[in-house]
Amino acid sequence: MRGVYDSLVKLKPLIENFYSEYIFYLSYWKDDCAFHGWKWSKDDGTMANMAKITDGITDKFEEIYALILAGLGEKCERMENF
C-alpha cells in the first residue's frame, strides 16, 4: 500500500495546481453573464447546458480531490479553502 500512498502524495500538488489554473474559475462565468451582455432571461438553452457541464466538471474534480485527501488520511474541506 506504500506505493499507492506515495502516488497520492505526488498527485496532490499536481491536482491542486491544475485546479487553481484551470478548474477554479470554470463555473464562474455564470456570475459574469451580465458583464458580458449575456441574459439568462433570453437563454435558448445553451447557457443552461453549459452551466450543467461546467458545474459537473467542477463537482467531479472536487470528488477526485476529496478521494486523494481521504487516501492520504487528510480531512476534506470545500474547495474554497483549497
ABEGO torsion letter per residue (X at the ends): XAAAAAAAAAAAAAAAAAAAAAAAAAAAAAAAAAAAGBBAAABAGAAAAAAAAAAAAAAAAAAAAAAAAAAAGBBBBBAAAX
